[in-house]
Amino acid sequence: MNDSQADSLGLSSSALPLLRDLIHDRMGVFFENGRYDSLRDRLAPLVVDRGFGSFLDYYYLLKYDEGSAEDWGRVMDAISVPETYFWREVDQVRAIVTRAVPELVKANPGATLRIWSAPCASGEEPLTIAMMLEEEGWFDRVRIEIHGSDASPAAIERARAGRYRERSFRALPPALREKYFRQEDGTWTVAPALQRRVASWSVVNLLDEAAVAVRAAAPIVFCRNVFIYFSDAGIRNVVEQFARAMPSPAYLCVGASESLLRVTSRFELEELGGAFVYVKRR
């Protein structure tokens, strides 16, 4: 889209910051001032599809129309970054399975162990957790519920479908792909037995306190590689929700490039089985 086209859509400095701030307030995702072009390019097709002549019209729809929930889903589909793959940052997953899970099971014998992955994108992370638990034999010893959530409806639909291309397998050992997936028409489909290990797939906005409170009431939460797109205020908001909902002890996993040290004191950074996780013990 060139500048003249942008002008015809009302992409002036007076309209784009309004949309940027509204998305930040509702979704937590923050576009720095230098990323306005990226925001414009991602949202322009939505403006056109709605038949609007400007981004200001789209802003009014999102902010004031009570029936805009579906439009917000399209916005999240447009701005989300679906970069994920199986066995990503697997040392942290292994540490949770081999160190945290035994501790939690011992402390709560007979209880259902719940694990939440959000954002889960197209499902690779919850399925990685399920494979690791399966390989360690945990499903035979205790009742475990894994829940995968994402703010993007399109991502959740892909997760439910359970079909993946080669790019998703670039870190997964070939033996595990052969064990847990079936090749069909150029894609790999997750085996039904493994897919059933994920109890639910749901659309959840991390700034929706009611939805987060339900899922975050789990002793293990994976929230990896999303805070790099949030402002400090947005991160603090989400982490405080986690801290209120999660029991003690509880384990919060963030991405290797993410740090919570400057935004919260509710979780302590601990080394666990060769990986770092945030732990709530108080």
N, C-alpha and C positions, 0 to 999 in steps of 0.2 A: 504494500500500500504506500503510495507516494504522498508528499505533503499536501498536494491539492485535493486528493481523495480524502485525506485525513481532515482537512478543513471543511469539506463538504459534509462530513459526518459530525461536525461540531467538536472535533478533537482539539479544543483550545485549552489553554492552561487553566481556565476557569472551570472546565468540566471534568478533566481527567483527575485532578487531585481529589475532587469530591468522591468519585468512584473508588479511587485508591483507598481513601480513608474509610469509606463505608465497608469495603471488603475487609480491611484490617479490623474494623470493629466487630464485624459479624463472623469472620472466619479465622482471624489471627494472622493470615498471610500478609506480609508487608512488602511493598514495592518501593525501593529507595527512589529518590528523585531522578537518578540517572537511568532508571528502568521504565520510564513512562512509555517508551517505544514498545517494549515487550508487552506491557499491559494493554496498550492500544491494539497491537496485532492479535493478541489472544481474544480480546472481547469484541473486536470489530465484526466478526461473522455473526455474533449473537445479536448485535444491534441491527444488522441488515436482515437477519431472519425474522426479527420482531417487526420489521417494517418501519423502524424509526429513522428519523433523519439526523439524529444527534445522539451523542453519548449522554447528554443531559436528560433526554427523554428516558433513557435506560436507567439512569440513576434514580429518577422519580419512581419508575416502576419498582425497582428493587427496594427502595426505602419505604414507600408508602402503600404499595398494593398488597393487600392481605393474601392475595392469591399468587404471590410470586415465588412460592416454595420450589416449584419446578424450575423456574428461571435461576434460582440460587444453585440448584443442582447442576445446571448447565455451566454456570460461572465456575463452580468448583472443578468440573470436568476440564474446563478450558485452562485454568491456572495451575492445576496440579502437575507435579513432575513425577511421572510413573516409573522412575528409574529404580528397579529392584531386581533381585535374582535369588535363586536358591543358594543356601549356605553362605549368605552375605554376613560378614563379621561373625563367623561361626564360633570363634573362641568364647564370645560372650554367651551365646546360646548354650554351648557346652558347659560353661561354668554354672549357669542357672540350673541345668538339668542334673549335673553331677554334684553340685554343692548346695544350692538353694532348695531344690526340691526335696532332698532327703531331710534337711532341717525342718522344712515346713510340714512334711508328712509326720515326722517324729513328734512335732509340737502339737499336731492336730490329728491324731489317729482316727481313721474312719470318716473324716471330713472330705468333702469334694474339693479338690484343688483346682482353682480357676486361674486361667492365664488369659490376659487380654493383649492383643496386638493391634495398635492403632497409631498411625495409619498403616493399614496392611496392604495398600495398593491392590495389585491383582492376585494377592494371596500367597506369594512365595514365602513370606516370613512365617505366617502361622503353620504352613505346611512343613517348613524347615524345622520348626519347634516340634511338630508332631512326629516327624521322622526321627529326630534325635531322641525323643521320649520313647518311641517304639523300639529303636535300636538298643536302648538301655533297659527295656523291659518294664517300664513304669506303668503302662496301661494294664498290665496283668496284675499289678499290685495295689492300685488305688484308683478311685474314680477321678478322672481328670476332664475338665471342660476347657477347651480352647475357643476363644471368640475372636473373630477378625472384624475390624471396622475401618471404614475410610469415609471421608467427607465427599468423595466423588462417587456418585451412583454408577457411572460407567465402569469404574475400577471394581466395584463390588459385583457387578454383573460378570465381569471377566473372572473374578475369583470364584463365583458360583459355577461358572462353566467349566473351570478347571482344565483349560487347554493352553499349552505353552509352546513357544518356539525355542529354537536353539539358544538364543541369547539368554534366556532364563537359566540355562544349565551350565554356564561357563565356569562355575565354581563347584558344582555338585559332583562328587565322585561318580564315575560311570556306573559302578555296581549298584549304587542307590537309585540312579535313574532307571536302570533295568528292573529293579525290584519294585519300585513304587509308581512307575508310569508305563503307559502303553502307547506305542507309536501308531498314529492314524493320520493318513493324508497330509504328511509333512509337518504335523504337530504332535506333541506328546500330551496325552490325557492322564490326569492323576487317577490312580487306582481307587475304586469306590471305597475300599476299606480304609485308605488313608484319608480320603475326603471326609468320611464320616467322623474322623477324629476331631475335626473342627465343628464344634457344636452349632455355631451360627456365624453368618456373614451379615453385617448391618451397616447402614449409612449413619455415621455419627460425626457431627461437627464438634471439634475439641473445645469450642467455646459455648456449647450447649450444656449448661451445668446439670440439668436434669438427666440427660442421656449419659453424660460422663459419670455422674454419681453412681448410676446403675452398674456400668461396666468396670469402673475403676475400683469398685469394692472387691478387689482381687489382690492377693498377695504378690502377684507377679504381673508387671505391666511392661510391655515393650512399646516404647514411643521413640522410634529411632529415625533419624535423618529427616525430621520435619521442622525442628526448631531452627534449623539454618535458614528457614524462610520466614520466621517469626521475628517480631521486634522483642526487645527485652521485656516490655510490658505484657506482650502476648504470652511469652514463655512463662513469666511469673504467674499470670492468670491461670494457665493450664496446670502448672506444677502445684499451685496452691489447691486447686480442685483435687488433684491426685492425693495430696497430703491429707486432705480432709476425708477422703473416701477410703483410702487404703488402710488395712489393718496394720498391726505391729506384731512381728516384724513383716516387712514387705520389701520387695525389690523392684526398682525402677531402672530400666535399661534405656539409655539414649545412645545416639550414634557416636562413633569413635571421634568425630570431629566436633562434637557438641559438648558444652560444659554448662553445668547448672550452678557452679560455685558462686557466681556473682549475682544470682537471682533468688536463691533460697538457702535457708539453713534448716529446712525441715527434713532434708535427706543428707546423709553423710556418704561421701565417696569412699568406697572400700575396694580393695583388691580381693578378688574372689576367683580362685582356681586359675590364675594367670590372666584374668580379665578384670576390668573396672566396671562396677555397677554402683548405683545410688541406693542406699539402704535406709529405710525408716525403722528405727528401733525404739523410739520413744512413743 
